Amino acid sequence: MLDLLTASFLGTPVWMWAAFAGLVVVLLAFDLGVLHRKHREIGVRESLLMSGGYLALGLGFGGWVWTQLGDQAGLEYVTGFLIEKSLALDNVFVIATIFAAFAVPPAYQHRVLFWGVLGVIVLRGIMIGLGAALVSSFEWVLWIFAAFLIVMGAKMFVAKATPSDPRENPVYRWFAARVRLTDGLREQRFFVREPDATGRRVLWATPLFAALVMVELADVVFAVDSVPAIFAITTDPYIVYTSNIFAILGLRALYFALAAIVSRFAYLKKALALLLVFIGGKVFVAAAMGWEKFPAHISLAVTGALLAGGVAYSIWRTRGVSPRPA
């Protein structure tokens, strides 16, 4: 048993993977089984406390990675965590639009987000696993990731800030054309059995499940940016996956804290766009300078400066504007 735990899996001891998985399971069980056993609206104060707790846990885990794997790994984890956390902020805008489009009341939003996070853990694991396999087998794939980030960052910088109606999405139209949907919510249920046009009781999906599908789709879209971004920071699968998941675990709490004031962060998207361009560009800079890796401390400093600048500029430009629900 000891030999198994000390064996290496994707370059990291199995016991470190097990410790991470155990912590995630405990956090999810505590969240669903203790904090939110009943469906209720989560207030701003509670969500801020939860967000602070998840942020502290994510950074604390980074400190543990630092002690176990060294300074370089620790800096890469913290940089990746901040980047993924920041990209998750952009996801809040889209999730708020989805909930508004499907008229999901605040009391049921946590249920959608909880199951959404479970789906994200699996989807990100698959995408990161594929990315790690590609990068380890074909080193030039990292160059493609870097170029893609520069292009996506430039497109994000000039794109309109208002998310489109999720019901106009081709994937939702395909889904709605093939799945029986009830004409309204059925409390917190995703599926119900009700009579169809012939009077036969059949299984129906509710708008709450449709909202969950669109939340999962939104994460797939965001992962197209975030997964290459973290691989441009480090190719260590352990750091890539753990920083991703810890950033996402706090997304639910972050949503309830920020959903009502997303308008105050109107210029954060521009900062995120510049961050993607920087992350992609540093891969080419490192190659031009003959460095094995771009200095991790510079990556962390630039990341922090861009994000802090984006938040500060947004708050300054929107001063005097009353926060409004997204």
Disulfide bonds with the S-S distance in Angstrom:
none
